[in-house]
Amino acid sequence: MRLPLLVLLLLFAPADSRWTDLPPLPSAVTNNAVASFVHKDRALIYSFMGVGKERNASAITTNAMVYDSYHAEWRVLPPVPGKRGRLGASAVSVDGQVFVLGGYTVDEQGTETVVGDVDIYTPSADEPTQGYWAKGIPIPIPVSDSVAAVVNNRFILLISGWSKTGAIPNIQIYDTLHDHWRPGNVIAGKPVFGHAGAIAHKTIAYCGGAYVDSDKEATRKSLYTATDECWQGRIVATGPFKIDWTQMSSHPGKARFGMAAAAWNKSVVFSGGSEVPYTFDSISHDGHPAAPSAVTYAWDTDKHAWQILPDDPQPTLDARALAADQTGLVIVGGMQAGGKVGKRVAHLSLQK
C-alpha cells in the first residue's frame, strides 16, 4: 500500500547544507562502485572499476582508488581481480572490509555479460590504504545495477537489479559471517534496474530506476521506461529475513534513472541521475543524450516525508552510490552534461 502523504515536502534545507569540492580523482571515471568506511576521525572513500572518459569497452577499468580524509588525498590501490573491468557493480563496507559485487563486462564487439563475482578488499591494520584482495562466494543470480545495503554490519542485501534475462524481483542476502548466500523475499514493486537506495535504521528505501515495459510494441531499446515508484521496507526480522514493504509517496520531480544514494541518520539521500534510461556511454535507450539532474532530496524514514536539499551545482548521472564521511555525503566521479566523464569529487555537508 502507499504510505499516507503526511508531508510531501519540507520546503527548506538546513542552512549549513551546501556542496563543496574535495580533491579530484586520480583519473576520470563513471559507473564506478563506491563505498566508504568511517572510523573515529578518519574516513576512507573507495572507488572501484567503472569506465573512463572515452566511454567505450576499452576504457572499462579494473582500477581501485581510496580517498583518505586523514591525509586529504587519493591513493591508488591494487586493481580489482579479473581480466576485465566491470560496470554496474555495487560496493559496501562490512566491518572494515569492502565487498565489490556483480556488475557486467563489455567485450570489443559490445556484448554485455552480467557476472556474479564477489571481490573482497581487506585493508591493512597498520595502513588502511594498503591491503589485499580475496574472492567471495559468487552471487547465486548474477546481477548488475542493483541496490546494495548492509544490515547489522553482517548481511549484504542485493535488491532487484538486471540479470542475464532482464530485471529481477529477488532480494539476495550474503551472510558475511558464515560466507554464504541465502534467498530473501521478493520486492513488492516492479522489478527494476538502475534504481538507488540505502538502509537507514533498519529501513530500506529505494526509488527510481527503469523497468521493462511489456506494453510497448517497438524495438527492444525503447522498451525501458523510467519509474518514479519508491518503496520503503522495514526489516522486522533477520533470521530468517522478513521485510514489510509499503509504497512511499513519489519523490519530487520526474522519474529518475541512475541516481546515487546513501543513508544519513534516519534518512536516505538521493542525488543526480537522469529522467531517461541510458547506456554506459550516456546515450538514452531512445538514442538521445541523457542529461544529468541537479535535484537532491532526502526521505525521512520516520516522518515519511521528503526534504529538498541544495541542488548539485555540477550535476552528474551514473555515480551509482553516495559515500559517507563524518560530516556529509560524497559523489565520486560520474558523468556530467554532454557525456563528460569527470574527476570531480563533491561533498554535501549535512546536519548530524
Rosetta blueprint (number, residue, H / E / L):
1 M L
2 R E
3 L L
4 P L
5 L L
6 L L
7 V E
8 L E
9 L E
10 L E
11 L L
12 F L
13 A L
14 P L
15 A L
16 D L
17 S L
18 R L
19 W E
20 T E
21 D E
22 L E
23 P L
24 P L
25 L L
26 P L
27 S L
28 A L
29 V L
30 T E
31 N L
32 N L
33 A E
34 V E
35 A E
36 S E
37 F E
38 V E
39 H E
40 K L
41 D L
42 R E
43 A E
44 L E
45 I E
46 Y E
47 S E
48 F E
49 M L
50 G L
51 V E
52 G L
53 K L
54 E L
55 R L
56 N L
57 A H
58 S H
59 A H
60 I E
61 T L
62 T L
63 N L
64 A E
65 M E
66 V E
67 Y E
68 D E
69 S L
70 Y L
71 H L
72 A L
73 E E
74 W E
75 R E
76 V E
77 L E
78 P L
79 P L
80 V L
81 P L
82 G L
83 K L
84 R L
85 G L
86 R L
87 L E
88 G L
89 A L
90 S E
91 A E
92 V E
93 S E
94 V E
95 D L
96 G L
97 Q E
98 V E
99 F E
100 V E
101 L E
102 G L
103 G L
104 Y E
105 T E
106 V E
107 D L
108 E L
109 Q L
110 G L
111 T L
112 E E
113 T E
114 V E
115 V L
116 G L
117 D L
118 V E
119 D E
120 I E
121 Y E
122 T E
123 P E
124 S L
125 A L
126 D L
127 E L
128 P L
129 T L
130 Q L
131 G E
132 Y E
133 W E
134 A E
135 K E
136 G L
137 I L
138 P L
139 I L
140 P L
141 I L
142 P L
143 V L
144 S E
145 D L
146 S L
147 V E
148 A E
149 A E
150 V E
151 V E
152 N L
153 N L
154 R L
155 F E
156 I E
157 L E
158 L E
159 I E
160 S L
161 G L
162 W E
163 S E
164 K L
165 T L
166 G E
167 A E
168 I L
169 P L
170 N L
171 I E
172 Q E
173 I E
174 Y E
175 D E
176 T L
177 L L
178 H L
179 D L
180 H E
181 W E
182 R E
183 P E
184 G L
185 N L
186 V L
187 I L
188 A L
189 G L
190 K L
191 P L
192 V L
193 F E
194 G L
195 H L
196 A E
197 G E
198 A E
199 I E
200 A E
201 H L
202 K L
203 T E
204 I E
205 A E
206 Y E
207 C E
208 G L
209 G L
210 A E
211 Y E
212 V E
213 D L
214 S L
215 D L
216 K L
217 E L
218 A L
219 T L
220 R H
221 K H
222 S H
223 L L
224 Y E
225 T E
226 A E
227 T L
228 D L
229 E L
230 C E
231 W E
232 Q E
233 G E
234 R E
235 I E
236 V E
237 A E
238 T E
239 G L
240 P L
241 F E
242 K E
243 I E
244 D E
245 W E
246 T E
247 Q E
248 M L
249 S L
250 S L
251 H L
252 P L
253 G L
254 K L
255 A L
256 R L
257 F E
258 G L
259 M L
260 A E
261 A E
262 A E
263 A E
264 W E
265 N L
266 K L
267 S E
268 V E
269 V E
270 F E
271 S E
272 G L
273 G L
274 S E
275 E L
276 V L
277 P L
278 Y E
279 T L
280 F L
281 D L
282 S L
283 I E
284 S E
285 H L
286 D L
287 G L
288 H L
289 P E
290 A L
291 A L
292 P E
293 S L
294 A L
295 V L
296 T E
297 Y E
298 A E
299 W E
300 D E
301 T L
302 D L
303 K L
304 H L
305 A E
306 W E
307 Q E
308 I E
309 L E
310 P L
311 D L
312 D L
313 P L
314 Q L
315 P L
316 T L
317 L E
318 D L
319 A L
320 R L
321 A L
322 L E
323 A E
324 A E
325 D L
326 Q L
327 T L
328 G E
329 L E
330 V E
331 I E
332 V E
333 G L
334 G L
335 M E
336 Q E
337 A H
338 G H
339 G H
340 K E
341 V E
342 G L
343 K L
344 R L
345 V E
346 A E
347 H E
348 L E
349 S E
350 L L
351 Q L
352 K L
